[in-house]
């Protein structure tokens, strides 16, 4: 065999793109990297919402005894004191109105 035939055979036999197992492994790595980046992109906003809701839950637990004393004699709506139900309604309307005004 001549030197050119041996070098061509060596180049063709050891090129990574001609090895099907290597191509599959690279494609699988690329797929895993894309999936990981998609999941991270989805997890970032969710992490902020979860942290905010956790802080709100702790704050509600701390405020509950103080509010229970103040709202003891007020009328209730479906088991919730009326001032608290009205405050939740006003907060929801304010948030939806703000979103409507900002994105219009």
C-alpha positions as CSV (number, residue, x, y, z in Angstrom):
1,X,0.0,0.0,0.0
2,X,1.2,3.5,-0.8
3,X,1.5,6.3,1.7
4,X,-1.4,8.2,0.2
5,X,-3.7,5.2,0.4
6,X,-2.7,4.6,4.1
7,X,-3.2,8.2,5.0
8,X,-6.6,8.3,3.2
9,X,-7.7,5.1,5.0
10,X,-6.5,6.5,8.3
11,X,-8.2,9.8,7.8
12,X,-11.5,8.2,6.8
13,X,-11.5,5.6,9.5
14,X,-10.7,7.9,12.4
15,X,-12.8,11.0,11.5
16,X,-15.3,11.5,14.3
17,X,-18.1,12.5,11.9
18,X,-17.9,9.1,10.2
19,X,-18.4,7.2,13.4
20,X,-22.2,6.7,14.0
21,X,-21.8,6.1,17.8
22,X,-20.0,9.4,18.1
23,X,-22.6,11.3,16.1
24,X,-25.4,9.8,18.3
25,X,-23.5,10.7,21.5
26,X,-23.0,14.3,20.3
27,X,-26.7,14.6,19.2
28,X,-27.7,13.3,22.6
29,X,-25.4,15.8,24.4
30,X,-26.8,18.7,22.4
31,X,-30.4,17.5,23.1
32,X,-29.7,17.4,26.9
33,X,-28.1,20.8,26.8
34,X,-31.1,22.3,25.0
35,X,-33.5,20.7,27.4
36,X,-31.5,21.9,30.4
37,X,-31.5,25.5,29.0
38,X,-35.3,25.3,28.4
39,X,-36.0,24.1,31.9
40,X,-33.8,26.8,33.4
41,X,-35.5,29.4,31.4
42,X,-38.9,28.2,32.7
43,X,-37.6,27.8,36.3
44,X,-36.3,31.4,36.7
45,X,-39.7,33.1,36.8
46,X,-41.2,30.3,38.8
47,X,-38.5,30.6,41.4
48,X,-39.3,34.3,42.0
49,X,-43.0,33.6,42.3
50,X,-42.3,30.7,44.8
51,X,-40.0,32.9,46.9
52,X,-42.6,35.7,46.9
53,X,-45.5,33.4,47.9
54,X,-43.4,31.8,50.6
55,X,-42.6,35.2,52.1
56,X,-46.3,36.1,51.8
57,X,-47.3,32.9,53.6
58,X,-44.9,33.7,56.5
59,X,-46.1,37.3,56.7
60,X,-49.7,36.1,56.8
61,X,-48.9,33.7,59.6
62,X,-47.3,36.5,61.6
63,X,-50.2,39.0,61.0
64,X,-53.0,36.5,61.6
65,X,-53.1,36.8,65.4
66,X,-53.2,40.6,65.2
67,X,-55.9,40.6,62.6
68,X,-58.0,38.0,64.5
69,X,-58.3,40.3,67.4
70,X,-59.3,43.3,65.3
71,X,-61.7,41.5,63.1
72,X,-63.4,39.5,65.9
73,X,-66.8,41.2,65.7
74,X,-67.0,42.0,61.9
75,X,-69.5,40.3,59.6
76,X,-68.3,37.3,57.6
77,X,-68.7,36.3,53.9
78,X,-68.3,32.6,53.4
79,X,-66.3,32.3,56.7
80,X,-63.9,35.1,55.8
81,X,-64.2,38.5,57.7
82,X,-65.8,41.1,55.4
83,X,-62.9,43.7,55.6
84,X,-60.4,41.0,54.6
85,X,-62.6,39.8,51.7
86,X,-63.0,43.4,50.4
87,X,-59.3,44.0,50.7
88,X,-58.6,40.9,48.6
89,X,-61.2,42.0,46.1
90,X,-59.7,45.5,45.8
91,X,-56.1,44.1,45.5
92,X,-57.2,41.8,42.7
93,X,-59.0,44.6,40.9
94,X,-56.0,46.9,41.3
95,X,-53.6,44.3,39.9
96,X,-55.8,43.5,36.9
97,X,-56.4,47.1,36.2
98,X,-52.7,47.8,36.4
99,X,-51.9,45.0,34.0
100,X,-54.6,46.2,31.6
101,X,-53.4,49.8,31.7
102,X,-49.7,48.9,31.2
103,X,-50.2,46.5,28.3
104,X,-52.6,48.5,26.3
